[in-house]
Amino acid sequence: MGMSRSQQMARIKGRHTKPEQRLRSTLWAAGLRYRTYSSYLLGHPEIVFPGQRVAVFVDGCFWHGCPLHYVRPRTQHEFWADKLAANVARDRRQTLALEQDGWQVLRFWEHEIQDRLEAVHLEIEAAVRTGARLERRDWRVWRVDPLGLGNDHERRYLVDLRDPSLSRTEDGPRFSRSGPRAAAPAGTANRTPPTGRAH
């Protein structure tokens, strides 16, 4: 008998993941010295530069609501919806509290480290060496609801991590591990464009 979704999720590493290790190795090779999981900082950032007050988080795509890769579980819908919303709210509280305390908080998705490690490294290096501040929207999926009886379409609710007044919804085919389901004919978008500021 296979494992339940909860059992599968429980087996996922929370610390020292492969993306974190790749990023740390790259930063160390560039001469950047850091601490890991500083217990005195809210949220225990994966990488911390105390002197420069830069905190780096590496966010897993499932647990933190990645707009490109979050996949809605097919079972226990409300349990996972509540868990996702709580994770996004916690990430927001931690980020804003650290920034209010004078820290620069950089959050990267695990897939960014996989797909554009050099760019991530350069962004962190600029923040550490020059104090450069990166301004970018940090969209998070905070809820996904199935649409229709077939359960193969969904509505995704997204919010900006730092500014919850910025939100949008997206309707489209259900996401899978490889992205949106290929339900649309070739040459057409798989998902409808975002509806803009919805709230």
VEXPAVEX-953709 format. One line per field, with one value per residue: residue number from 1; y, z, x of N, C-alpha, C in turn. Coordinates in nm, 2 decimals, always signed. Each point is the difference from the previous one (the first is absolute). Last residue first. Layout:
num <- (NUM | ...);
n.yy <- (Y | ...);
n.zz <- (Z | ...);
n.xx <- (X | ...);
ca.yy <- (Y | ...);
ca.zz <- (Z | ...);
ca.xx <- (X | ...);
c.yy <- (Y | ...);
c.zz <- (Z | ...);
c.xx <- (X | ...);
//
This chain:
num <- (199 | 198 | 197 | 196 | 195 | 194 | 193 | 192 | 191 | 190 | 189 | 188 | 187 | 186 | 185 | 184 | 183 | 182 | 181 | 180 | 179 | 178 | 177 | 176 | 175 | 174 | 173 | 172 | 171 | 170 | 169 | 168 | 167 | 166 | 165 | 164 | 163 | 162 | 161 | 160 | 159 | 158 | 157 | 156 | 155 | 154 | 153 | 152 | 151 | 150 | 149 | 148 | 147 | 146 | 145 | 144 | 143 | 142 | 141 | 140 | 139 | 138 | 137 | 136 | 135 | 134 | 133 | 132 | 131 | 130 | 129 | 128 | 127 | 126 | 125 | 124 | 123 | 122 | 121 | 120 | 119 | 118 | 117 | 116 | 115 | 114 | 113 | 112 | 111 | 110 | 109 | 108 | 107 | 106 | 105 | 104 | 103 | 102 | 101 | 100 | 99 | 98 | 97 | 96 | 95 | 94 | 93 | 92 | 91 | 90 | 89 | 88 | 87 | 86 | 85 | 84 | 83 | 82 | 81 | 80 | 79 | 78 | 77 | 76 | 75 | 74 | 73 | 72 | 71 | 70 | 69 | 68 | 67 | 66 | 65 | 64 | 63 | 62 | 61 | 60 | 59 | 58 | 57 | 56 | 55 | 54 | 53 | 52 | 51 | 50 | 49 | 48 | 47 | 46 | 45 | 44 | 43 | 42 | 41 | 40 | 39 | 38 | 37 | 36 | 35 | 34 | 33 | 32 | 31 | 30 | 29 | 28 | 27 | 26 | 25 | 24 | 23 | 22 | 21 | 20 | 19 | 18 | 17 | 16 | 15 | 14 | 13 | 12 | 11 | 10 | 9 | 8 | 7 | 6 | 5 | 4 | 3 | 2 | 1);
n.yy <- (+4.23 | -0.21 | +0.12 | -0.25 | -0.39 | -0.37 | -0.33 | -0.50 | -0.48 | -0.29 | +0.21 | -0.05 | -0.23 | -0.51 | -0.18 | -0.11 | -0.22 | -0.17 | +0.12 | +0.25 | -0.08 | -0.35 | -0.24 | +0.12 | +0.31 | +0.15 | +0.33 | +0.48 | +0.55 | +0.39 | +0.50 | +0.40 | +0.46 | +0.38 | +0.20 | -0.16 | +0.05 | -0.22 | -0.41 | -0.06 | -0.31 | -0.35 | -0.46 | -0.36 | -0.40 | -0.43 | -0.53 | -0.46 | -0.25 | -0.11 | +0.25 | +0.55 | +0.32 | +0.07 | +0.27 | +0.24 | +0.39 | +0.28 | +0.16 | +0.40 | +0.40 | +0.44 | +0.44 | +0.36 | +0.30 | +0.03 | +0.25 | +0.08 | +0.02 | -0.17 | -0.45 | -0.33 | -0.03 | -0.17 | -0.47 | -0.26 | -0.03 | -0.29 | -0.47 | -0.16 | -0.08 | -0.40 | -0.40 | -0.18 | -0.40 | -0.23 | +0.28 | +0.16 | -0.27 | +0.01 | +0.48 | +0.46 | +0.50 | +0.39 | +0.47 | +0.37 | +0.30 | +0.27 | -0.02 | -0.05 | -0.36 | -0.43 | -0.10 | -0.12 | -0.45 | -0.34 | -0.04 | -0.20 | -0.47 | -0.24 | -0.04 | -0.34 | -0.44 | -0.12 | -0.13 | -0.45 | -0.34 | -0.05 | -0.25 | -0.47 | -0.22 | -0.04 | -0.35 | -0.52 | -0.28 | +0.06 | +0.39 | +0.40 | +0.28 | +0.39 | +0.26 | +0.47 | +0.35 | -0.11 | -0.11 | -0.24 | -0.48 | -0.23 | +0.11 | +0.14 | +0.35 | +0.28 | +0.47 | +0.39 | +0.51 | +0.43 | +0.36 | +0.05 | -0.25 | -0.47 | -0.38 | -0.51 | -0.43 | -0.28 | +0.21 | +0.06 | +0.22 | +0.41 | +0.05 | -0.17 | -0.42 | -0.11 | -0.24 | +0.03 | +0.37 | +0.24 | +0.24 | +0.03 | -0.06 | -0.29 | -0.46 | -0.08 | +0.02 | -0.38 | -0.37 | +0.03 | -0.11 | -0.45 | -0.22 | +0.06 | -0.26 | -0.45 | -0.04 | +0.11 | +0.03 | -0.17 | -0.49 | -0.40 | -0.34 | +0.07 | +0.00 | -0.41 | -0.17 | +0.18 | -0.17 | -0.52 | -0.49 | -0.51 | -0.55);
n.zz <- (-0.58 | -0.42 | -0.39 | -0.42 | -0.29 | -0.27 | -0.41 | -0.17 | -0.15 | -0.30 | -0.51 | -0.53 | -0.37 | -0.02 | +0.29 | +0.50 | +0.43 | +0.33 | +0.52 | +0.33 | +0.24 | +0.15 | +0.38 | +0.00 | -0.03 | -0.22 | -0.32 | +0.01 | +0.20 | +0.39 | +0.31 | +0.38 | +0.32 | +0.37 | +0.42 | +0.34 | +0.04 | +0.06 | -0.26 | -0.41 | -0.24 | -0.26 | -0.15 | -0.37 | -0.22 | -0.36 | -0.27 | -0.07 | +0.25 | -0.12 | +0.04 | +0.04 | +0.16 | +0.46 | +0.30 | +0.31 | +0.27 | +0.12 | -0.32 | -0.15 | -0.18 | -0.01 | -0.26 | +0.02 | +0.08 | +0.28 | +0.18 | +0.17 | +0.22 | -0.06 | +0.05 | +0.07 | -0.33 | -0.42 | -0.04 | -0.07 | -0.44 | -0.29 | +0.01 | -0.24 | -0.45 | -0.13 | -0.01 | -0.25 | -0.04 | +0.44 | +0.35 | +0.00 | +0.17 | +0.45 | +0.17 | +0.29 | +0.29 | +0.36 | +0.33 | +0.36 | +0.47 | +0.39 | +0.26 | -0.24 | -0.29 | +0.17 | +0.05 | -0.38 | -0.15 | +0.23 | -0.06 | -0.40 | -0.04 | +0.20 | -0.24 | -0.33 | +0.15 | +0.10 | -0.35 | -0.15 | +0.24 | -0.06 | -0.37 | +0.03 | +0.22 | -0.24 | -0.33 | -0.04 | -0.41 | -0.42 | -0.03 | -0.24 | -0.15 | -0.15 | -0.25 | -0.17 | +0.33 | +0.52 | +0.52 | +0.41 | +0.06 | -0.41 | -0.21 | +0.31 | +0.17 | +0.25 | +0.21 | +0.27 | +0.22 | +0.19 | +0.24 | +0.08 | +0.30 | +0.05 | -0.34 | -0.13 | -0.20 | +0.04 | +0.33 | +0.40 | +0.24 | +0.31 | +0.29 | +0.29 | -0.11 | -0.48 | -0.44 | -0.27 | -0.17 | -0.28 | -0.41 | -0.53 | -0.40 | -0.40 | +0.06 | +0.29 | -0.18 | -0.22 | +0.26 | +0.19 | -0.27 | -0.07 | +0.35 | +0.05 | -0.27 | +0.14 | +0.51 | +0.50 | +0.31 | +0.02 | -0.26 | -0.10 | +0.12 | +0.12 | -0.35 | -0.13 | +0.27 | -0.06 | -0.36 | +0.01 | -0.13 | -0.20 | -0.02);
n.xx <- (-0.89 | +0.11 | +0.38 | +0.17 | -0.07 | +0.32 | +0.04 | -0.08 | +0.19 | +0.23 | +0.10 | +0.09 | +0.20 | -0.12 | -0.40 | -0.18 | +0.05 | +0.40 | +0.14 | +0.34 | +0.44 | +0.29 | -0.17 | -0.51 | -0.49 | -0.48 | -0.28 | -0.22 | -0.06 | +0.15 | +0.05 | +0.20 | +0.21 | +0.22 | -0.02 | +0.31 | +0.55 | +0.43 | +0.00 | -0.35 | -0.37 | -0.40 | -0.33 | -0.26 | -0.34 | -0.12 | -0.10 | -0.08 | -0.37 | -0.49 | -0.42 | +0.03 | +0.37 | +0.35 | +0.36 | +0.42 | +0.35 | +0.36 | +0.45 | +0.34 | +0.40 | +0.30 | +0.28 | +0.39 | +0.50 | +0.50 | +0.47 | +0.55 | +0.45 | +0.47 | +0.18 | -0.35 | -0.34 | +0.13 | +0.05 | -0.39 | -0.16 | +0.24 | -0.09 | -0.37 | +0.06 | +0.20 | -0.27 | -0.43 | -0.28 | -0.05 | -0.11 | -0.44 | -0.35 | -0.13 | -0.14 | +0.08 | +0.07 | +0.22 | +0.04 | +0.25 | -0.02 | -0.14 | -0.43 | -0.41 | +0.01 | -0.10 | -0.46 | -0.25 | +0.03 | -0.24 | -0.47 | -0.15 | +0.00 | -0.35 | -0.41 | -0.02 | -0.09 | -0.45 | -0.29 | +0.04 | -0.22 | -0.46 | -0.14 | +0.03 | -0.36 | -0.40 | -0.05 | +0.05 | +0.13 | +0.22 | +0.41 | +0.28 | +0.44 | +0.40 | +0.34 | +0.05 | -0.08 | +0.12 | -0.02 | +0.19 | +0.10 | +0.14 | +0.42 | +0.44 | +0.40 | +0.42 | +0.25 | +0.33 | +0.19 | +0.35 | +0.28 | +0.49 | +0.28 | -0.13 | -0.16 | -0.23 | -0.35 | -0.38 | -0.38 | -0.35 | -0.39 | +0.07 | +0.45 | +0.35 | +0.22 | +0.26 | +0.15 | +0.43 | +0.42 | +0.44 | +0.35 | +0.25 | +0.28 | -0.06 | -0.11 | -0.37 | -0.44 | -0.17 | -0.15 | -0.43 | -0.38 | -0.11 | -0.22 | -0.47 | -0.29 | -0.08 | -0.15 | -0.04 | -0.41 | -0.45 | -0.17 | -0.36 | -0.33 | -0.46 | -0.33 | -0.21 | -0.35 | -0.42 | -0.27 | -0.04 | +0.20 | -0.03 | -0.04);
ca.yy <- (+0.04 | -0.05 | +0.03 | +0.13 | +0.10 | +0.04 | +0.10 | +0.13 | +0.06 | -0.10 | +0.00 | +0.08 | +0.14 | +0.06 | -0.04 | +0.09 | -0.02 | +0.04 | -0.11 | -0.01 | +0.13 | +0.05 | +0.03 | -0.12 | -0.01 | -0.03 | -0.14 | -0.08 | -0.12 | -0.06 | -0.14 | -0.03 | -0.14 | -0.04 | +0.07 | -0.08 | +0.09 | +0.12 | -0.03 | +0.05 | +0.12 | +0.04 | +0.13 | +0.03 | +0.14 | +0.06 | +0.14 | +0.03 | +0.03 | -0.08 | -0.13 | -0.10 | +0.05 | -0.07 | -0.07 | -0.05 | -0.09 | -0.03 | -0.07 | -0.13 | -0.06 | -0.14 | -0.06 | -0.09 | +0.02 | -0.05 | -0.05 | +0.02 | +0.05 | +0.14 | +0.08 | -0.02 | +0.05 | +0.14 | +0.07 | -0.01 | +0.08 | +0.14 | +0.03 | +0.01 | +0.12 | +0.11 | +0.01 | +0.12 | +0.05 | -0.11 | -0.04 | +0.10 | -0.02 | -0.11 | -0.13 | -0.06 | -0.13 | -0.05 | -0.14 | -0.02 | -0.10 | +0.04 | +0.00 | +0.11 | +0.12 | +0.01 | +0.03 | +0.14 | +0.09 | +0.00 | +0.05 | +0.14 | +0.06 | +0.00 | +0.10 | +0.13 | +0.01 | +0.03 | +0.14 | +0.09 | +0.00 | +0.07 | +0.14 | +0.05 | -0.01 | +0.11 | +0.13 | +0.08 | -0.05 | -0.05 | -0.14 | -0.03 | -0.09 | -0.05 | -0.15 | -0.08 | +0.01 | +0.05 | +0.05 | +0.15 | +0.05 | -0.05 | +0.04 | -0.12 | -0.05 | -0.09 | -0.11 | -0.07 | -0.13 | -0.06 | -0.01 | +0.08 | +0.14 | +0.09 | +0.08 | +0.13 | +0.06 | -0.10 | +0.00 | -0.07 | -0.08 | -0.05 | +0.07 | +0.13 | -0.02 | +0.07 | -0.03 | -0.07 | -0.10 | +0.01 | -0.08 | +0.06 | +0.07 | +0.14 | +0.01 | -0.02 | +0.12 | +0.11 | -0.03 | +0.02 | +0.14 | +0.05 | -0.03 | +0.08 | +0.14 | +0.01 | -0.06 | -0.04 | +0.08 | +0.14 | +0.07 | +0.10 | -0.05 | -0.01 | +0.13 | +0.04 | -0.07 | +0.06 | +0.13 | +0.10 | +0.10 | +0.12 | +0.12);
ca.zz <- (+0.13 | +0.02 | +0.14 | +0.05 | -0.01 | +0.13 | +0.07 | -0.03 | +0.11 | +0.09 | +0.14 | +0.09 | -0.04 | -0.02 | -0.12 | -0.11 | -0.05 | -0.14 | -0.09 | -0.03 | -0.03 | -0.12 | +0.03 | +0.04 | -0.01 | +0.12 | +0.02 | -0.11 | -0.03 | -0.13 | -0.01 | -0.13 | -0.02 | -0.14 | -0.08 | -0.02 | -0.01 | +0.08 | +0.14 | +0.01 | +0.07 | +0.02 | +0.07 | +0.09 | +0.02 | +0.13 | -0.01 | -0.08 | +0.08 | -0.04 | +0.06 | -0.08 | -0.08 | -0.12 | +0.01 | -0.13 | +0.00 | +0.13 | -0.01 | +0.06 | +0.00 | +0.05 | +0.05 | -0.10 | +0.01 | -0.12 | +0.03 | -0.11 | +0.06 | -0.03 | -0.02 | +0.11 | +0.12 | -0.01 | +0.01 | +0.14 | +0.07 | -0.02 | +0.07 | +0.15 | +0.02 | -0.01 | +0.12 | -0.02 | -0.13 | -0.10 | +0.02 | -0.05 | -0.15 | -0.02 | -0.01 | -0.13 | -0.01 | -0.14 | -0.01 | -0.14 | -0.08 | -0.07 | +0.09 | +0.10 | -0.07 | -0.02 | +0.13 | +0.04 | -0.10 | +0.03 | +0.13 | +0.00 | -0.08 | +0.08 | +0.10 | -0.06 | -0.03 | +0.12 | +0.04 | -0.10 | +0.02 | +0.13 | -0.03 | -0.07 | +0.08 | +0.10 | -0.06 | +0.12 | +0.12 | -0.04 | +0.03 | +0.10 | -0.05 | +0.10 | +0.03 | -0.12 | -0.10 | -0.12 | -0.10 | +0.00 | +0.14 | +0.05 | -0.08 | -0.08 | +0.02 | -0.12 | +0.01 | -0.12 | +0.03 | -0.11 | +0.03 | -0.10 | -0.01 | +0.11 | +0.00 | +0.06 | -0.01 | -0.04 | -0.14 | -0.02 | -0.12 | -0.03 | -0.09 | +0.06 | +0.09 | +0.12 | +0.10 | -0.04 | +0.10 | +0.06 | +0.13 | +0.09 | +0.11 | -0.04 | -0.10 | +0.07 | +0.08 | -0.10 | -0.06 | +0.10 | +0.02 | -0.12 | -0.01 | +0.09 | -0.05 | -0.11 | -0.13 | -0.08 | +0.01 | +0.03 | +0.09 | -0.07 | -0.03 | +0.13 | +0.03 | -0.10 | +0.03 | +0.12 | -0.03 | -0.01 | +0.11 | -0.01 | +0.00);
ca.xx <- (-0.05 | -0.13 | -0.02 | +0.04 | -0.11 | -0.05 | +0.08 | -0.05 | -0.07 | -0.06 | +0.04 | -0.09 | +0.00 | +0.14 | +0.07 | -0.03 | -0.14 | +0.00 | -0.04 | -0.14 | -0.06 | +0.07 | +0.14 | +0.07 | +0.14 | +0.07 | +0.01 | +0.06 | -0.07 | +0.02 | -0.05 | -0.06 | -0.04 | +0.03 | -0.10 | -0.12 | -0.12 | +0.02 | +0.05 | +0.14 | +0.01 | +0.14 | +0.00 | +0.11 | +0.02 | +0.01 | +0.02 | +0.12 | +0.12 | +0.11 | -0.01 | -0.06 | -0.12 | -0.04 | -0.13 | -0.04 | -0.12 | -0.04 | -0.13 | -0.02 | -0.13 | +0.02 | -0.12 | -0.07 | -0.15 | -0.07 | -0.13 | -0.10 | -0.13 | -0.03 | +0.13 | +0.10 | -0.06 | -0.02 | +0.13 | +0.04 | -0.09 | +0.03 | +0.12 | -0.03 | -0.08 | +0.10 | +0.09 | +0.08 | +0.00 | +0.02 | +0.13 | +0.09 | +0.02 | +0.09 | -0.06 | +0.01 | -0.07 | +0.00 | -0.04 | -0.04 | +0.06 | +0.12 | +0.12 | -0.02 | +0.02 | +0.14 | +0.06 | -0.02 | +0.07 | +0.14 | +0.03 | -0.02 | +0.11 | +0.12 | -0.01 | +0.02 | +0.14 | +0.08 | -0.03 | +0.06 | +0.14 | +0.03 | -0.03 | +0.11 | +0.12 | +0.00 | +0.01 | +0.00 | -0.08 | -0.14 | -0.03 | -0.11 | -0.09 | -0.09 | +0.01 | +0.03 | -0.09 | +0.07 | -0.09 | -0.01 | -0.04 | -0.13 | -0.11 | -0.05 | -0.14 | -0.02 | -0.09 | -0.04 | -0.05 | -0.07 | -0.14 | -0.07 | +0.06 | -0.03 | +0.12 | -0.01 | +0.13 | +0.10 | +0.04 | +0.12 | +0.00 | -0.13 | -0.08 | -0.05 | -0.11 | +0.02 | -0.11 | -0.12 | -0.05 | -0.13 | +0.00 | -0.11 | +0.06 | +0.01 | +0.11 | +0.13 | +0.03 | +0.03 | +0.13 | +0.11 | +0.02 | +0.05 | +0.14 | +0.07 | +0.01 | +0.10 | -0.05 | +0.12 | +0.13 | -0.03 | +0.09 | +0.08 | +0.14 | +0.08 | +0.05 | +0.10 | +0.12 | +0.06 | +0.07 | -0.09 | -0.01 | +0.08 | -0.08);
c.yy <- (+0.13 | +0.05 | -0.04 | +0.01 | +0.13 | +0.10 | +0.04 | +0.11 | +0.14 | +0.07 | -0.11 | -0.02 | +0.08 | +0.14 | +0.07 | -0.04 | +0.09 | -0.02 | +0.05 | -0.12 | -0.02 | +0.13 | +0.05 | +0.02 | -0.15 | -0.02 | -0.03 | -0.15 | -0.07 | -0.12 | -0.05 | -0.15 | -0.02 | -0.15 | -0.03 | +0.07 | -0.08 | +0.09 | +0.12 | -0.02 | +0.03 | +0.14 | +0.04 | +0.14 | +0.02 | +0.15 | +0.06 | +0.14 | +0.03 | +0.02 | -0.09 | -0.14 | -0.11 | +0.07 | -0.07 | -0.08 | -0.05 | -0.09 | -0.02 | -0.05 | -0.13 | -0.06 | -0.14 | -0.05 | -0.09 | +0.02 | -0.04 | -0.07 | +0.02 | +0.05 | +0.15 | +0.10 | +0.00 | +0.06 | +0.15 | +0.07 | +0.00 | +0.10 | +0.15 | +0.04 | +0.02 | +0.13 | +0.12 | +0.03 | +0.12 | +0.06 | -0.11 | -0.04 | +0.11 | -0.02 | -0.10 | -0.13 | -0.05 | -0.14 | -0.04 | -0.15 | +0.01 | -0.10 | +0.04 | +0.01 | +0.13 | +0.13 | +0.01 | +0.04 | +0.14 | +0.10 | +0.00 | +0.07 | +0.15 | +0.06 | +0.00 | +0.12 | +0.14 | +0.02 | +0.04 | +0.15 | +0.09 | +0.00 | +0.09 | +0.15 | +0.06 | +0.00 | +0.11 | +0.15 | +0.10 | -0.04 | -0.04 | -0.15 | -0.03 | -0.09 | -0.05 | -0.15 | -0.09 | +0.02 | +0.06 | +0.06 | +0.15 | +0.07 | -0.05 | +0.04 | -0.12 | -0.06 | -0.08 | -0.12 | -0.07 | -0.14 | -0.04 | +0.00 | +0.09 | +0.14 | +0.10 | +0.07 | +0.14 | +0.05 | -0.10 | -0.01 | -0.08 | -0.08 | -0.07 | +0.08 | +0.12 | +0.00 | +0.07 | -0.02 | -0.07 | -0.10 | +0.03 | -0.09 | +0.06 | +0.08 | +0.14 | +0.01 | -0.01 | +0.13 | +0.11 | -0.02 | +0.04 | +0.15 | +0.05 | -0.03 | +0.09 | +0.14 | +0.02 | -0.08 | -0.07 | +0.09 | +0.14 | +0.08 | +0.10 | -0.04 | +0.01 | +0.14 | +0.04 | -0.07 | +0.06 | +0.13 | +0.10 | +0.09 | +0.12);
c.zz <- (+0.04 | +0.13 | +0.03 | +0.15 | +0.06 | -0.01 | +0.13 | +0.06 | -0.04 | +0.11 | +0.08 | +0.14 | +0.08 | -0.05 | -0.02 | -0.13 | -0.12 | -0.06 | -0.14 | -0.09 | -0.03 | -0.05 | -0.12 | +0.02 | +0.04 | -0.02 | +0.13 | +0.04 | -0.11 | -0.01 | -0.15 | +0.01 | -0.13 | -0.01 | -0.15 | -0.08 | -0.03 | +0.00 | +0.09 | +0.15 | +0.01 | +0.07 | +0.03 | +0.05 | +0.10 | +0.00 | +0.14 | -0.04 | -0.08 | +0.08 | -0.03 | +0.07 | -0.07 | -0.06 | -0.13 | +0.02 | -0.14 | +0.01 | +0.15 | -0.02 | +0.06 | +0.01 | +0.04 | +0.07 | -0.11 | +0.03 | -0.12 | +0.05 | -0.10 | +0.07 | -0.02 | -0.02 | +0.12 | +0.13 | -0.01 | +0.02 | +0.15 | +0.08 | -0.02 | +0.07 | +0.15 | +0.02 | -0.01 | +0.12 | -0.03 | -0.14 | -0.10 | +0.02 | -0.05 | -0.15 | -0.03 | +0.00 | -0.14 | +0.01 | -0.15 | -0.02 | -0.14 | -0.08 | -0.07 | +0.09 | +0.09 | -0.07 | -0.01 | +0.13 | +0.05 | -0.09 | +0.03 | +0.13 | +0.00 | -0.07 | +0.10 | +0.10 | -0.07 | -0.03 | +0.13 | +0.05 | -0.09 | +0.03 | +0.13 | -0.04 | -0.07 | +0.09 | +0.11 | -0.04 | +0.11 | +0.12 | -0.04 | +0.02 | +0.11 | -0.06 | +0.11 | +0.03 | -0.12 | -0.11 | -0.12 | -0.11 | +0.00 | +0.13 | +0.05 | -0.08 | -0.09 | +0.02 | -0.13 | +0.03 | -0.13 | +0.03 | -0.13 | +0.02 | -0.10 | -0.01 | +0.11 | +0.00 | +0.06 | +0.00 | -0.03 | -0.15 | -0.03 | -0.13 | -0.03 | -0.10 | +0.06 | +0.09 | +0.13 | +0.11 | -0.05 | +0.11 | +0.07 | +0.12 | +0.10 | +0.12 | -0.05 | -0.09 | +0.06 | +0.07 | -0.09 | -0.06 | +0.10 | +0.02 | -0.12 | +0.00 | +0.10 | -0.06 | -0.10 | -0.12 | -0.08 | +0.00 | +0.02 | +0.10 | -0.08 | -0.03 | +0.13 | +0.03 | -0.10 | +0.03 | +0.12 | -0.04 | -0.03 | +0.12 | +0.00);
c.xx <- (+0.05 | -0.06 | -0.15 | -0.03 | +0.04 | -0.11 | -0.05 | +0.09 | -0.05 | -0.08 | -0.07 | +0.05 | -0.09 | -0.02 | +0.13 | +0.07 | -0.03 | -0.14 | -0.01 | -0.03 | -0.15 | -0.06 | +0.08 | +0.14 | +0.04 | +0.15 | +0.08 | +0.00 | +0.06 | -0.08 | +0.04 | -0.05 | -0.06 | -0.04 | +0.01 | -0.11 | -0.13 | -0.12 | +0.00 | +0.04 | +0.15 | +0.00 | +0.14 | +0.00 | +0.11 | +0.01 | +0.00 | +0.02 | +0.13 | +0.13 | +0.12 | +0.00 | -0.06 | -0.12 | -0.02 | -0.13 | -0.02 | -0.12 | -0.04 | -0.14 | +0.00 | -0.14 | +0.03 | -0.13 | -0.07 | -0.15 | -0.08 | -0.13 | -0.11 | -0.13 | -0.04 | +0.11 | +0.10 | -0.06 | -0.01 | +0.14 | +0.04 | -0.09 | +0.04 | +0.13 | -0.03 | -0.07 | +0.09 | +0.09 | +0.09 | +0.02 | +0.04 | +0.15 | +0.09 | +0.03 | +0.10 | -0.07 | +0.01 | -0.06 | -0.01 | -0.04 | -0.05 | +0.07 | +0.13 | +0.11 | -0.02 | +0.04 | +0.15 | +0.06 | -0.01 | +0.08 | +0.15 | +0.04 | -0.01 | +0.12 | +0.12 | -0.01 | +0.03 | +0.15 | +0.08 | -0.02 | +0.07 | +0.15 | +0.03 | -0.02 | +0.12 | +0.12 | +0.01 | +0.02 | +0.02 | -0.08 | -0.14 | -0.01 | -0.10 | -0.10 | -0.09 | -0.01 | +0.02 | -0.11 | +0.06 | -0.09 | -0.02 | -0.04 | -0.14 | -0.13 | -0.03 | -0.14 | +0.00 | -0.08 | -0.06 | -0.04 | -0.08 | -0.15 | -0.08 | +0.05 | -0.02 | +0.14 | -0.01 | +0.14 | +0.11 | +0.04 | +0.12 | +0.00 | -0.13 | -0.08 | -0.06 | -0.12 | +0.03 | -0.10 | -0.12 | -0.02 | -0.14 | -0.01 | -0.10 | +0.06 | +0.03 | +0.12 | +0.14 | +0.04 | +0.04 | +0.14 | +0.11 | +0.03 | +0.07 | +0.15 | +0.08 | +0.01 | +0.11 | -0.04 | +0.11 | +0.13 | -0.03 | +0.09 | +0.08 | +0.14 | +0.09 | +0.06 | +0.11 | +0.13 | +0.07 | +0.07 | -0.11 | -0.02 | +0.09);
//
